[in-house]
Amino acid sequence: MKKAPFRLTPYQVQWLLIVGFLTVGYALYLRYLAIEFSTVGLACDAGLRTTLCKARELGTVLFQNSVFGIVALVIAALHVIRPSIVLLTGGLVAAGFGIVLYNIALSGLAIGLLILGFARPAPATA
């Protein structure tokens, strides 16, 4: 029985592009306009309870504990074992957040593993 290599359709590539740009865009927004922006930081620390302050607090807790990098690495390892578009999308989201939000080492390793998910033997020709 031949094992077909993992290949993406054009629609799946478009889906991954949209998800990737949205993830990195929101992570950049969160980093530069919520976490590192001193006005927002002072307002949130003074007791302002908005959605932005809650997202800032959640993002800070997650990147301080390397959650983005660990999740990206686990999903990427699962993707290497059994590649699927769902695992690739989840790994891309976690790694995108991890790269932008200070979990660079683990997320970079996860991106490398996600790429290795495409390294499958070519199907045998008859």
N, C-alpha and C positions, 0 to 999 in steps of 0.2 A: 504494500500500500504506500503510495507516494504521499509525502507530506508537503502540502502547498506552502510556499513562503508567505510571510506576513507582508501584504502590500496594501497600501491605502488607495481608496478610490478618490477621484477628484473632489467629490462632495465631502468626504472625510477630511481631506486636506484643507478645504475651505472652512470646515467646522473648526479644525484645530487652529487655523490662522485667526479666526474670530475670537475663539476662547483665549488664545494666547495673548492677543492684543488687549482684550478686555481685562484679563488678569494682571498683566504687567502695567497697564494704564491705571487700574485701581490701586495697585500696590504703590506706584509712583505718587499718586494723589495722596494716599494714606501716609506715605513717608514724608513727603515734602510739604504738604499742606495741613497735616494733623500732628504727626509725631515730632518733626523737627521745627515746626513753625512756633516761635516763642509766644506769640499772642494767644494762639489756641491752647498751647500747653498751660499758660498761666490761667486762662479762663477755666479750663477743665480741672486744674488742680485746686482752683478756688471753689469748686462745687457745681459748676455748670453741668447739667445732665441733658445732653443732646445726643442724637444718634452719632454724630461725629466724635464726641467725647467717649462714648461707649466703644466705638470702633477703634479709637486710638488706644484705649485701655486694653481691649482684647488683643489688638495687634502687638502691643508692647509686651504683654504677658507671653504670647505665643512665640515671639522671636527671642525673648530672653531665655526661654527654655528649649530653644532649637526645635520646636515642634514642626515648623515648615520643612526644615531639612530632613528630619527623621521620617516624617510622613512621605516626603518625596522619595527618599531612599527605599523605604519599604515598598511603595507602589512600583518603583522602577525595578526592584528585584522580582516582584511578582510578574511584571511585564516581560522580563527576560525569560522567566520560566514558561509563561503562557501569554503570548502577546494578544492584546485586544484593543479596540478603539476606546473602550471605557477606561481601562487602566492607563492607556496613553494620555487620555484627556485628564484624568485625575493627577497623574504624575506631572503633566505639563502645568497644571494649575498650582500644585504644591511647590514645584521647583521655581515657577515664575515668582510667586510670593517670596520664596526663600532667597532667591538671588537679589531681589530688590530690598528685602527687609533683613539684611545682615546675616543670613544663614548661608553664606556663599560656599563654603567647603563642602558641606553635605549636599546642598542642592546642585552644585557643579558635578559631583560624583553621580548624583541621580540622573542628571541630563545625559551623562556619558552612558549610563546603563540603559536609559530609554533609547538611545541610538543603537546600542548593541542588540536591542529587541528586534531590529530589522536584519541582523546578521544571521540569517537562516540559510541552510544549504539550498542550492538551486534544485528544482525538481529534476529528477532523472529523465533523460530523453530516451525514447524507444528506438 
